[in-house]
């Protein structure tokens, strides 16, 4: 997650040591706990490595993008996979 709503922000992330497989469907859930400033990743329901130093506290001024990101102020990196059951 970007820490600020700028062109070149610092990023925080959560990761996993579990290797992915091309032949198995995997359920990924990412969460952000605003009060504790924690980013969490769950793989098939199991909590993975989180980031407890996330300082995000900005109000995004732009659109919500699903399936792409921003690099150096421009849209980039379209998601090649499938997104299902996205909730806000």
Secondary structure, DSSP 8 states (H G I E B T S, - for coil): -BSSSSTT--B---B--S---TTS---EEEEEETTTTEEEEEETTEE-B-BTT--------S---SS-EEETTEEE----S---S---
